[in-house]
C-alpha cells in the first residue's frame, strides 16, 4: 500500500470536509473524529474556502492585483484561485504551492492548458526556493503588487515557523502587496487542545495548532488592514444575495487581508 494512504493528510482531510472525493478511509476516520470533537469543522472549511474566493475577487477587481501566490493550495475545488482571478482579469497570474504529491498531480492535471498558472512543489516555508523557482520568476514580476494567500494553512505550522515565514515572504514582495490570511481559532482551551492533539497525532506531527485570535492578529502586525478589518472571515465582505454559510460556534476561521506599505 502507498505510504501516503496509511497516513492521513491535511489536504485530504480538508477535501473530505469540503465534500470532495479525493480522500481515503484513513482521512475519513480523522474527519469523523474531528466532527465528533468540533461539529463546526465542515462549516469552517467551507467558510475559509469562500473567504479565499471573495478575497481574490476583491483584490483583482478593486485593487488591480494581477499576481497571486497560493501557499498550501490543497486539492482543487470549485472556483480555484486562477478561475476567480481570471474571471476578473484574464491576464491574472497564479502560482500554486504545495508539497503533497496528490495535490501536485491534481493541480497539474487541472492547469495543463492555462499558461498563466504554475504549480511549485515546495514546502510553503521554503520562501527563497519558491520565489526563485524558474516558473515563478517567469510569471511573477518582482516590482508589481502580489497577493500572498495563506488561507487555513498557518494552523498546519508550528509556532516557530509562522512569523519567520511571513517575514520572508514580505521581504520578497513589492510595496503595495497583500497578505490574505486566516486560520482556525477557538476561545475554548479544551477544544484547541483536543483538535490540535487529534490532527497532530493523525498526521504524525505535520500540524501546528488551533490558536487564539490575538495570535493571528500578530501574524498581520505592521500591515494596513483592509476593510472590514480582522475577525471571523464569514463577515469579510459577504456577497449580497448569497445564503450565508452555517456558523461554527466552537471553531472560527479568523483573519483578514493586510496591505504592505
Helices and strands as residue ranges (DSSP letters): H 3-6, H 10-17, H 25-37, H 41-62, E 67-71, H 81-88, E 93-98, H 101-111, E 117-121, H 127-131, H 134-139, E 147-151, G 154-156, H 159-172, E 178-185, H 189-202, H 213-219, E 224-225, E 231-232, G 233-235, E 252-259
